[in-house]
Amino acid sequence: MEIPVIFQDEHLIVVNKPVDLPVHKNDFMPHDAAYLTKLIGDMTGKWVYNVHRLDSKTSGVIVLALSKEVAHELAQMFERKEVQKTYYAVVQGEPGEGSFDRKVLVKKKSKFKKPALTHFKTLQTIQTNLFYAEKLDIKLSLVEINPETGRWHQLRQHFAQHHFDMLGDSHHGDFTLNKMVTEKTGVKRLFLHAGKLAFVHPVTKEPLLFEAEIPDVFGQILAELKSVV
């Protein structure tokens, strides 16, 4: 599997992670399954350190450290909220612009919640011919999202809490809508993408901004599902 490299120096590497690729190994994976840190390690010949979260089902920009020292500093920068993250998602409905601040669950099958803050704005909304039960001509929106915190599935939880379920979210989302979209388009993925990452280089102190373009399939889905008036 080819991993697109956005930036690399002797201290860190920034890549555009493909969808459905775990960042690191876990107990539920087959012993020979691919994961990002192993692929990057094989590619660079170096030990690679993960410093922030990006779910396997989420595509986009992720930074990895190439030393323990840089990994520690980058992790601290994320903890201190010194890293600006921008995501893009396709969601149900028309959320407009604003912030979500409800507490979110900290992990799967947990009842413990922590504070979380997510800012968002709608970039495009379409009306579809999709309907079921009381939902008629369901709307879909492309949204830009800027989280201030980094909780487990925070963005997916926040949008689901407010009934703006992320398309393709098989954990918190609208399962009926997901099935309808897949049957109609043949596409099955979580429509969440890490588009931008901005921070100060932990060693050189240079301001950095990295971007990974929104996958073409986001626009294709909206164009294909848009109802003809």
C-alpha positions, 0 to 999 in steps of 0.5 A: 500500500502506497502512503502519500508523503506530504512532508518529511525531515529528520525529525518528523513525517506528515502523510495523507493516511488512506481510509480504513487503515489503522494507525497502530496495531491492536489486539483485534487485527490479524497478525499480518494486517497492515497499519500505518506506523509499520508501513511508514517504518518499512518505508523510511527504515526508521522507528516511527512514533504516533503522537495523536489520534486518527481513527482507522476509518478517517482519512487525511493528514497525520504527523508521526515523529521519528524520535522519542524526544520529538514525539514527546514534544508533539504530544505535549503540543496536542495536549496544550491545544497548540495544533490547529486541526481542520476536518471535512465531513458529509453529514445528514441535515443542514447544521449551519455554523456554530459549536457543539459542547456536550460531553462525549463518551471517552471510549467504546462501551463506557458510560464515563463522559468528558467535556469536548468542544467542536466548531463547525460551518456548513460549506454546501447543502444538497437535497436528495430524493432519499426518504424513510419513515418520517424523514422525507427528501433528506438533506446532506451537507459538506461541513468544515470542522475545527475541534478544540479537544480530541476525545474518542470519536468526538466529531462523530459523537457530537454530530450524532448527538444533534441528529446531524449524523455523519454519512457512513458512521457505522458506530454512532450514525444513521444506519438506515441512511448509510445502507440506502446511500451504499445501495444507491452509489456503491460507496461504503466509507466514513465521510470524515477527512482530516484536511489540515494540520497546523503547528510550529515545528518542535525543533526548528520552530518554523510555522507549518501548515499541511493539507490533504485535499478532500477526497473526490468521492465526497463531491461525487456522492453529493453530485450523485445524490442531489435531487433534480428539481 
